Amino acid sequence: MKAEITNEQNSRSKKKSSAVKNNEKEMEDTSATFNDIIFTNGTRKKFVYLKFKLDVHMGNIKSTIESNTSEPVIVKTNENQWQESEGVLLRYEAFGHSLEVTWGKFANALQRRYLSATKQDRQNPVRPLTVQDLYYLYHIKFTANAQPTLETIITVRQYDNFWIWFGPGLERIRYQRHLCELWEKGFICGFISRTEAETILENASPGAFIIRFSEQCPGQFAIAYVPFEDNSGAEWTNGTSHGVGKVRHYLMQRDDIFGSKKTLADFLGDAKNLLHIVQIIDNPPKGRIFQQWDKHKVLNDYYSSKRGSDNLFGYENKL
């Protein structure tokens, strides 16, 4: 059996296919497994199709059987191409060649692509998009004036504006160290508004904090936290902290996390005024539940270097 990539959805097209290596396998019983196939070139952020050909010999008769083409795929050459490529695939899966689609169809396509992007099993996902998540996404990036129904119409233009905001955050969860695990476990709450974060933290103790996506800055995390009376959150080294009343908000800066040298866990571990991380748990009968955890108990396995408690008497955390 031979695997090929073609630029055309019609498997009988004579258009030249892209080159692949390790693409021929012997049949074993009734199947062939391609576990080391190599795509020699990227597809420049455009989707192509995979198909299979089987040469059959019956006596003196030779014949070739072709499979239908697969769902569209994009071969990328580096991580920087993921966001744009994934946006193209989601647009095609939801809209096809149409300019508008129902909210129900779009939400289903978004769920499937989201689960793949966050490396979850589609049949048994750990943290799928909930109804509350989908409503949140609709209200902040499509329209806030109405409650969507399955038949609500959204357009390609609305989708493109949505992906500009949603894509960078999804890429960050997928590729930055430890974020997929923290996301699946609910320690990055993500799709929560500024107002809702303030409500959740209204009666929380000083040092409690929630990590969510900024609604204004694509792909950036915002931290809502309860400050201590003696410092009011003034110890941040970069950016600014804003808030009215008890809860304050910090927009994380690019320098707060840099490459593999300092992760989100490292940043949170070094922040003296952040003590208790809030976890979101989806409980369908009761709705969402929020729990507080000591940050070191949660993050200890994710620190780049092991550290002790912040409460060691007489010692500073860092020079």
N, C-alpha and C positions, 0 to 999 in steps of 0.2 A: 504494500500500500504506500502511496506517495502523497505527501502533503504539499500544497501549493498556496501561494497568496496571489490573489487577483485584484485588480482595481475595479472590477465590474461585479455587480450583484448577480448578473446572469452568468451562471457557471459555464455556459457554452461559449462565452465570449472568447475571441481569438486575440484579445489584447494581451500584450506581453506581461507576464507575472513577475513580481518581485522575487529576488533570489533568496533561498533559504538553504541551510545546511542541516545534515542529519535528518533529512526529511523522508527517508525511505525505510520501511520496517517490514519484516516478515510477519505474516499472519500467524498467530498462535490461537488454536481453536477457532474462534470466530471473531477475534478482535486483534487490533494492533495498538501498541502504546507508544506515544511520542513524548518521551520524558527528557530529551536533550536537544530538541530542535533549536536552531540558532537562526535568527533573522539578521541578515548581513547588513541591511540598511534600514534607517528610519523611514517613516512615511510622511515626514514633514507636517505632522499634526493633522493629517487627513486620514480618514478611515479607509480600510481595505477589508477584504473578505478572505477567509480561510476555507479551502475545500480539499477533498480527498479523492484520489483516483486509485482504482483497484484493477490490476490486469488479471483477467480470468482466462485460463486455458482449459478447454474441454476437448480432448482428442486433438484434432487438427484445427479446431476452431479457437480463435483468439478474440477476445473482446475486452473493452475497457468500460468499467462502471464508474460513474462520477457521482459524488454526493451533492446534495444541495449546499449552497454557500452558508457559512456560519453567520452569526450576528456580526456586525461590523467591529473591527478592532483597529487600534492605532499602535504602531510600533514606534516607541520613543527612544531616544539615544541618551537622555539624562533626565534627572528628576525635575529640572526646571520646565520641562515640557508637559508635566503631568496635568497641571491645572487647566491649561488651555485645551489639551487633548480630552480630558475628562468632561469638560464643558461641551465639547463638540459631540461626544458620545451620548451624553444625557439629553442634549437638545434633539438629537436624532431619535433616541428611544422614545421620548415623550411626544415630539411633534411630527416625526417623519418628514414629509415634504409640505406639511400644512403650516399656516401662519398662526393658528390658534388651536387650543385644545381645552378639554374640560379639566377642572381642578382635580377630579377624581383620577383621571388617567395620568396627569402630571405627578400627583402625589405618589402613585404606585411606582412610576418610573424613578422618581427621586428616592424612594425607599430602597429600591433594588440597587441603584448606583451608590447610595450612601453606605449600605451594608458591605458592598465590595470594597469601597474606598477605605473603610475603617477595619477591614480584614476580619469581618464577622461571617459566621456560617449563616447563609440565607435561610436554611431550614430550621436552625435553632439559634437565633441571634441573642446576644447578651443584652445589648442596648439598642433596640430599633428606635426609629423616630416614633414618638407617641402622638396621639391626637393633639395634645397640648403643644407639642413641638411644632406640628404642622400648622396649627392655628397661629402660633407665634410667628413663624416664618411668613405666613400669608399676610398678617397684619402689619408687619414692619417693612416688608419688601414688595408687596403687591398693592394692597389697599387696606387702610385702617377703618374704612367707613362702613363695612358690611361684613357679616359672618359668611364664610364661603360654604357652598353646598357642593355636592359631587358634580353638579352640572354648571357651576360657575365657570365662565370662560376666562382664560388667561392667554396672553399673546406672546409671540416670540420676543418682541421688544421688552416686555415685562420680564421674561425669563433672562434675557441678556443682562438686564440691570440687577436682577437677583443674583446671578452667578458671579458678577463682579464682587459682591459682598460675601457670598457663601463659599465660593471656590477656595480663596486663600485660607480660610479657617479649616476647611476639610483637608486641604493639602498639609497644613501644619500638623493636624492630628495624625495623619497618615505617616509622615516622615520624621518628625522630631522625636528624639529619644524619649521613651516611656509614655508619651502622650496617649497612644492608643490604649494602653492598660489603664491609665488614670481616667481616661474618658469612659471606657467600658464599665469601670467600677463606680462611676458617678461622682468622682472627686473634682472633675471639671463640669460644673453645672451647665455651662454653655448657653442654651437658648432660654435665657431669663432676662427680662427687662430690668432697667435700673430701678423702676418703682417696685417691682416684685421683689428684687433683692433687698430693698430697704424694708419691705414688709416682713420678709423672712427673718431679718436680723434685728427687728424692732426690739425684741426682748432678750437678745443674745448677750452674753458676757463680753467684756472688752477682749479684743484679740480674735474674735470670731470673724471668719471671712468666707466669701463666696467668689469663685472664679467663673466669669461669664465672658461671652463675646461682646466686644464693643459694637454698638449698632451704627456708629459713625465711621469707624476706622476698620476696613476690611482685614480680617485675619488677626487682629490684635486682641489680646485678652485685657479685660478690665477686672479689677479686684474691688469688690464692695466689702468694707470691713468696719468693725466697731472699734474706734480708737480708745486709747487710754487717756484719762483726763490730764495726765502730766505731760504728754507729748503731742496729743491730737494728731498723730500720724505724721509728725514732722521729720521723721528719720529717713524718708525716701531719699536715695542718692541721685535719682534721675527723674525727670518728668515732674508733674505736679499732682497734688491730691486735692480733690474738690468734694464738697458735701455740705448739706444743710442739715442741722440737727445732729442726731446721734450717729448716723451712718455716713461714712465718707467713701469716696470712689477714687481709685488710682488707675490710670491708663498705663499699662506696661509699655516700656520703650524697647526699641530693638536692641539696645546695648544691655538690657537686663538679662537677656539670654543670647549667648553667642556660640554658635556651632556646637561642637561636642565638648567644649571646655566648661560651659555652665548651662545647666538644664533648668527647666521650670522648677523642678524639685530643689535644686541648689539655691535658686533665687528665693523661694519660699522659706527654705530652711535658714537662710541668712537674715531674713526680715524679722527683727526682734519683736515688732509690734503685731505680728501675725502668729497666733498660737493655736487656734482651733479651726480646722478646715471643715466646711459644710459639704456633706454628701447628699446627692439627690438619688432617690430610689423610686422607681415606678411601681406602684401597687394598684393595679387596675380597679379592684373593688373600692379602694379608699382614695384613689388619686395619688398624687405625688407626696412622698414623705421626705423630710429633710432631717439629717442627723449631724451632730457635731462630733469630731474626732480630734484627738491630740495630733498635731501635724507630724510630729516625729514618728509616731507609731505608724502612720500612713505612709510617710515618705522615706523612711529609713532605708528601705531596699532600693530606692531610686537615687540616693545621693551619690555623686561622683566619688566622694571620699566619706568614710564613716565618721560620724560625729556623736558627741555625747549630748546630754541634756543642756538646755539653756540655763538651768537653775543651779549649776555648780557654784557654790558659795565662794566669792572672792576672785572669780576669774571672768575675764571678758571673752566673748565669743570669737573675736578676731582682733588682730593688731591694727 
